[in-house]
Amino acid sequence: MSNAHQYIALITGLPHLGKLFSRKEVPISQYRLRQRMAMLEPGHAGLLKEMVEVTAWAGVAHIEDDFEVIQRAREVIRDLAEYPDLQHLVTGRMETRTLIAALRRRRNGQDAAGAIEAWGYGRWCSMIKANWADPAFGLGHFMPWVADAHRLIRAEDHIGMERLVLTEVYRQLDHYSIAHEFDFEAVGIYVLRWIIVERWSRYNADQARDRLKTLVAEALNPSGTAAVVQSVSAELFTETSPSLEGVLP
């Protein structure tokens, strides 16, 4: 299938991304990353595009029905049959998304999980449904980040929530990267990491712009500051980063 030397050259030409939150700027631009991805075998490029699209909000934003997103994830996991670690990564991302969705639904006043099979994915659905009233859905003893997410959502700490979720996703990528160095899986993991690093750098820039808008609004209309701050904070934790657009052919 793939040319081993070609993939060694591809990966060695990619700069180290560093630890999450350790950089203010991404070490490789979208344009340069796209150039590097042109070295992928066509079949691998297609698989990577599928994987990125289903795990990033920008890729599924046009799908209004949650069940359609779940079905699309199942199709991608099926297509990745030769790459079990990438299958696990997509599964893990969908399960994380399900937990966040459950926390938000509960925060918004939903008193039970309801038909979770229509909006949830993965092994934790039955636990979420059976333990809806528990802050961590009965998963806190081995997934402590869920209880932390519950606390942050209740406190409306959007910045803390963003950091927590990205940290959990990055941890999943780190776990599966151990077994891969110069193969297609290593390339896929790098791209998924890049998207997170780029997203955080974009998020920081958005924060700076929002802070400036708030300060300007306060200077022009001190009495309206609270409303402006509330409006800004409501938009901080969103998954609308277009960071994957244009990365893959």
The 8 nearest C-alpha neighbors of each residue, nearest first, counted from 0:
[[1, 2, 40, 3, 42, 43, 41, 183],
 [2, 0, 3, 40, 6, 5, 39, 183],
 [1, 3, 5, 4, 6, 0, 40, 7],
 [4, 2, 6, 5, 1, 7, 182, 181],
 [3, 5, 7, 6, 2, 8, 9, 181],
 [4, 6, 2, 8, 3, 7, 9, 38],
 [7, 5, 9, 3, 8, 4, 181, 10],
 [6, 8, 4, 181, 10, 9, 5, 11],
 [9, 7, 5, 6, 11, 10, 12, 4],
 [10, 8, 6, 12, 7, 11, 5, 35],
 [9, 11, 12, 13, 7, 8, 6, 181],
 [10, 12, 8, 13, 9, 7, 14, 6],
 [11, 13, 10, 9, 8, 14, 35, 7],
 [12, 14, 10, 11, 15, 9, 27, 35],
 [15, 13, 16, 26, 12, 27, 11, 10],
 [14, 16, 17, 13, 26, 27, 18, 189],
 [15, 17, 14, 26, 18, 193, 25, 196],
 [18, 16, 15, 19, 21, 22, 20, 14],
 [17, 19, 21, 20, 16, 22, 196, 15],
 [18, 20, 21, 17, 196, 166, 22, 169],
 [19, 21, 22, 18, 199, 23, 196, 162],
 [22, 20, 18, 19, 17, 23, 16, 196],
 [23, 21, 24, 20, 25, 19, 17, 200],
 [22, 24, 200, 25, 21, 20, 203, 199],
 [25, 23, 22, 200, 26, 197, 196, 201],
 [24, 26, 27, 197, 196, 28, 22, 200],
 [27, 25, 24, 16, 14, 28, 15, 22],
 [28, 26, 25, 31, 32, 29, 14, 13],
 [27, 29, 31, 30, 32, 25, 26, 33],
 [28, 30, 32, 31, 246, 33, 27, 245],
 [29, 31, 33, 28, 32, 34, 246, 245],
 [32, 30, 34, 28, 33, 29, 27, 35],
 [33, 31, 29, 35, 34, 30, 28, 36],
 [32, 34, 246, 36, 30, 31, 35, 247],
 [35, 33, 31, 32, 37, 36, 30, 38],
 [34, 36, 32, 37, 33, 38, 9, 31],
 [35, 37, 33, 38, 34, 39, 32, 247],
 [36, 38, 35, 34, 39, 33, 248, 247],
 [39, 37, 36, 35, 40, 9, 5, 6],
 [40, 38, 37, 36, 44, 41, 43, 6],
 [39, 41, 43, 42, 44, 1, 38, 0],
 [42, 40, 44, 43, 39, 45, 37, 38],
 [43, 41, 45, 44, 40, 46, 39, 47],
 [42, 44, 46, 40, 45, 41, 47, 39],
 [45, 43, 41, 47, 42, 46, 39, 48],
 [46, 44, 48, 42, 43, 47, 49, 41],
 [47, 45, 43, 49, 48, 44, 50, 42],
 [48, 46, 50, 44, 49, 45, 43, 51],
 [47, 49, 45, 51, 46, 50, 52, 44],
 [50, 48, 46, 52, 47, 51, 53, 75],
 [49, 51, 47, 48, 53, 52, 46, 54],
 [52, 50, 48, 54, 49, 53, 55, 47],
 [51, 53, 58, 49, 55, 50, 54, 48],
 [52, 54, 50, 51, 55, 58, 72, 59],
 [53, 55, 51, 52, 50, 92, 89, 56],
 [56, 54, 58, 52, 57, 53, 51, 59],
 [57, 55, 58, 59, 238, 60, 239, 54],
 [56, 58, 60, 55, 59, 241, 239, 240],
 [57, 59, 52, 56, 55, 53, 60, 51],
 [58, 60, 61, 62, 56, 57, 53, 52],
 [61, 59, 57, 62, 56, 58, 63, 239],
 [60, 62, 59, 63, 58, 57, 56, 64],
 [63, 61, 59, 60, 64, 68, 67, 65],
 [62, 64, 61, 65, 60, 67, 59, 68],
 [63, 65, 67, 66, 62, 68, 118, 117],
 [66, 64, 118, 68, 67, 69, 63, 117],
 [65, 67, 69, 117, 68, 64, 118, 70],
 [66, 68, 70, 69, 65, 64, 71, 62],
 [67, 69, 71, 65, 66, 70, 72, 59],
 [70, 68, 66, 72, 67, 71, 73, 65],
 [69, 71, 67, 73, 72, 68, 66, 74],
 [70, 72, 68, 74, 69, 73, 67, 75],
 [73, 71, 69, 75, 74, 70, 53, 76],
 [74, 72, 76, 70, 71, 75, 77, 69],
 [73, 75, 77, 71, 72, 76, 78, 70],
 [74, 76, 78, 72, 77, 73, 79, 49],
 [77, 75, 73, 79, 86, 78, 74, 72],
 [76, 78, 74, 75, 79, 80, 73, 86],
 [77, 79, 75, 76, 80, 74, 46, 81],
 [80, 78, 76, 82, 77, 81, 86, 75],
 [79, 81, 77, 82, 78, 83, 76, 86],
 [82, 80, 79, 83, 78, 86, 85, 77],
 [81, 83, 79, 80, 85, 84, 86, 184],
 [84, 82, 86, 85, 80, 87, 81, 79],
 [85, 83, 87, 86, 82, 88, 175, 184],
 [86, 84, 88, 87, 83, 82, 89, 184],
 [87, 85, 83, 76, 84, 89, 88, 79],
 [86, 88, 90, 84, 85, 89, 91, 83],
 [89, 87, 85, 91, 90, 86, 92, 84],
 [88, 90, 92, 86, 91, 87, 93, 85],
 [91, 89, 87, 93, 88, 92, 86, 94],
 [92, 90, 88, 94, 89, 93, 87, 95],
 [91, 93, 95, 89, 94, 90, 88, 96],
 [94, 92, 96, 90, 95, 91, 97, 120],
 [93, 95, 97, 91, 96, 92, 121, 120],
 [96, 94, 92, 98, 97, 93, 91, 99],
 [95, 97, 93, 99, 94, 98, 100, 92],
 [98, 96, 94, 100, 119, 95, 99, 120],
 [99, 97, 101, 95, 100, 96, 102, 94],
 [98, 100, 102, 96, 101, 97, 103, 95],
 [99, 101, 97, 103, 98, 102, 96, 104],
 [102, 100, 98, 104, 99, 103, 97, 105],
 [103, 101, 99, 105, 100, 104, 106, 98],
 [102, 104, 106, 100, 105, 101, 107, 99],
 [105, 103, 107, 101, 106, 102, 109, 100],
 [104, 106, 109, 102, 108, 107, 103, 101],
 [107, 105, 103, 108, 104, 102, 153, 109],
 [108, 106, 104, 105, 109, 103, 102, 110],
 [107, 109, 105, 106, 110, 104, 103, 111],
 [108, 110, 105, 104, 111, 107, 106, 112],
 [109, 111, 108, 105, 112, 131, 132, 104],
 [112, 110, 113, 109, 131, 128, 105, 132],
 [113, 111, 128, 115, 114, 131, 127, 110],
 [112, 114, 111, 115, 128, 110, 116, 109],
 [115, 113, 116, 117, 112, 118, 119, 128],
 [114, 116, 119, 117, 118, 113, 112, 124],
 [115, 117, 119, 114, 118, 120, 124, 66],
 [116, 118, 66, 115, 114, 119, 65, 69],
 [117, 119, 65, 115, 116, 66, 120, 97],
 [120, 118, 97, 115, 116, 117, 124, 121],
 [119, 121, 94, 97, 93, 69, 124, 116],
 [122, 120, 94, 123, 124, 119, 90, 93],
 [121, 123, 124, 120, 125, 94, 126, 90],
 [124, 122, 126, 125, 121, 127, 94, 120],
 [123, 125, 127, 126, 122, 121, 128, 119],
 [124, 126, 128, 127, 123, 129, 122, 115],
 [127, 125, 129, 123, 128, 124, 130, 136],
 [128, 126, 136, 124, 130, 125, 131, 129],
 [127, 129, 125, 112, 126, 131, 130, 124],
 [128, 130, 126, 127, 131, 125, 136, 137],
 [131, 129, 136, 127, 133, 132, 128, 137],
 [130, 132, 128, 127, 136, 133, 129, 111],
 [133, 131, 130, 134, 136, 111, 110, 135],
 [132, 134, 136, 130, 135, 131, 137, 127],
 [135, 133, 136, 146, 149, 132, 137, 131],
 [134, 136, 146, 139, 145, 137, 138, 133],
 [137, 135, 130, 133, 127, 138, 131, 134],
 [136, 138, 135, 130, 139, 133, 126, 127],
 [139, 137, 136, 135, 142, 140, 141, 145],
 [138, 140, 143, 142, 135, 141, 137, 146],
 [139, 141, 138, 142, 143, 137, 135, 146],
 [142, 140, 139, 143, 138, 144, 137, 145],
 [141, 143, 139, 144, 138, 140, 145, 146],
 [144, 142, 139, 145, 146, 141, 140, 147],
 [143, 145, 147, 146, 142, 148, 163, 139],
 [146, 144, 148, 135, 147, 143, 142, 149],
 [147, 145, 135, 149, 148, 144, 143, 134],
 [148, 146, 144, 150, 145, 149, 151, 143],
 [147, 149, 145, 151, 146, 150, 152, 144],
 [150, 148, 146, 152, 147, 151, 134, 145],
 [149, 151, 147, 153, 148, 152, 154, 146],
 [152, 150, 154, 148, 156, 153, 149, 160],
 [153, 151, 155, 149, 154, 150, 148, 156],
 [152, 154, 150, 155, 151, 149, 106, 156],
 [153, 155, 151, 156, 152, 150, 157, 149],
 [156, 154, 152, 153, 157, 151, 160, 232],
 [155, 157, 151, 154, 159, 158, 160, 152],
 [158, 156, 160, 236, 159, 155, 235, 161],
 [157, 159, 161, 160, 156, 162, 235, 236],
 [158, 160, 162, 156, 161, 157, 163, 151],
 [161, 159, 157, 163, 158, 162, 151, 156],
 [160, 162, 158, 164, 159, 163, 236, 157],
 [163, 161, 159, 165, 160, 164, 166, 158],
 [162, 164, 160, 166, 161, 165, 159, 167],
 [165, 163, 167, 166, 161, 162, 160, 168],
 [164, 166, 168, 162, 167, 163, 169, 161],
 [167, 165, 169, 163, 164, 168, 162, 170],
 [166, 168, 170, 164, 169, 165, 163, 171],
 [167, 169, 165, 171, 170, 166, 164, 172],
 [170, 168, 172, 166, 171, 167, 165, 173],
 [171, 169, 167, 173, 168, 172, 166, 174],
 [170, 172, 174, 168, 169, 173, 167, 175],
 [171, 173, 169, 170, 174, 175, 176, 188],
 [174, 172, 170, 176, 171, 175, 169, 177],
 [175, 173, 171, 172, 176, 177, 170, 178],
 [176, 174, 177, 172, 173, 178, 84, 171],
 [175, 177, 173, 179, 178, 174, 172, 185],
 [178, 176, 175, 179, 174, 173, 180, 172],
 [177, 179, 176, 175, 180, 174, 185, 84],
 [180, 178, 185, 176, 177, 184, 181, 182],
 [179, 181, 185, 182, 178, 176, 177, 184],
 [182, 180, 7, 6, 185, 179, 10, 183],
 [183, 181, 185, 184, 180, 6, 179, 186],
 [182, 184, 186, 185, 187, 43, 181, 6],
 [183, 185, 187, 186, 182, 188, 179, 85],
 [186, 184, 188, 179, 182, 183, 180, 187],
 [185, 187, 189, 183, 184, 188, 190, 182],
 [188, 186, 184, 190, 189, 185, 47, 183],
 [187, 189, 191, 185, 190, 186, 192, 184],
 [190, 188, 192, 186, 187, 191, 193, 185],
 [189, 191, 193, 187, 192, 188, 194, 186],
 [192, 190, 188, 194, 193, 189, 187, 195],
 [191, 193, 189, 195, 190, 194, 188, 196],
 [194, 192, 190, 196, 195, 191, 197, 189],
 [193, 195, 197, 191, 192, 196, 198, 242],
 [196, 194, 198, 192, 193, 197, 199, 191],
 [195, 197, 193, 199, 198, 194, 192, 200],
 [198, 196, 200, 194, 195, 199, 25, 193],
 [197, 199, 195, 201, 196, 200, 194, 202],
 [198, 200, 202, 196, 201, 197, 203, 195],
 [199, 201, 197, 203, 202, 198, 23, 24],
 [202, 200, 204, 198, 199, 203, 197, 205],
 [201, 203, 199, 205, 204, 200, 198, 206],
 [204, 202, 206, 200, 205, 201, 199, 207],
 [205, 203, 201, 207, 206, 202, 208, 200],
 [204, 206, 202, 208, 203, 207, 209, 201],
 [207, 205, 203, 209, 204, 208, 210, 202],
 [206, 208, 204, 210, 205, 209, 211, 203],
 [209, 207, 211, 205, 206, 210, 212, 204],
 [210, 208, 206, 212, 211, 207, 205, 213],
 [209, 211, 213, 207, 212, 208, 206, 214],
 [210, 212, 208, 214, 209, 213, 215, 207],
 [213, 211, 209, 215, 210, 214, 216, 208],
 [214, 212, 216, 210, 211, 215, 217, 209],
 [213, 215, 217, 211, 216, 212, 218, 210],
 [216, 214, 218, 212, 217, 213, 211, 219],
 [217, 215, 213, 219, 214, 218, 220, 212],
 [216, 218, 221, 214, 220, 224, 215, 219],
 [219, 217, 215, 216, 220, 221, 214, 213],
 [220, 218, 216, 217, 215, 221, 214, 223],
 [219, 221, 217, 222, 223, 216, 218, 224],
 [222, 220, 217, 223, 224, 218, 219, 216],
 [223, 221, 220, 224, 225, 217, 226, 219],
 [222, 224, 221, 220, 226, 225, 227, 217],
 [223, 225, 227, 217, 221, 226, 222, 228],
 [226, 224, 228, 227, 223, 229, 222, 221],
 [225, 227, 229, 224, 228, 223, 230, 231],
 [226, 228, 230, 224, 229, 225, 231, 213],
 [229, 227, 231, 225, 230, 226, 232, 224],
 [230, 228, 226, 232, 227, 231, 225, 233],
 [231, 229, 227, 233, 228, 232, 226, 234],
 [230, 232, 228, 233, 229, 234, 227, 209],
 [233, 231, 235, 229, 234, 230, 228, 157],
 [234, 232, 230, 231, 235, 229, 236, 157],
 [233, 235, 232, 231, 236, 237, 230, 157],
 [236, 234, 232, 233, 237, 157, 231, 158],
 [237, 235, 157, 234, 161, 238, 158, 233],
 [238, 236, 239, 235, 234, 240, 161, 233],
 [237, 239, 56, 240, 236, 57, 55, 241],
 [238, 240, 237, 57, 56, 241, 60, 55],
 [239, 241, 242, 238, 198, 57, 56, 201],
 [242, 240, 244, 243, 57, 239, 56, 198],
 [243, 241, 240, 244, 194, 198, 197, 246],
 [242, 244, 246, 241, 245, 194, 51, 57],
 [245, 243, 242, 241, 246, 247, 57, 58],
 [244, 246, 247, 243, 248, 33, 29, 30],
 [247, 245, 33, 243, 244, 29, 32, 248],
 [246, 248, 245, 33, 48, 36, 44, 244],
 [247, 246, 245, 37, 33, 44, 36, 48]]
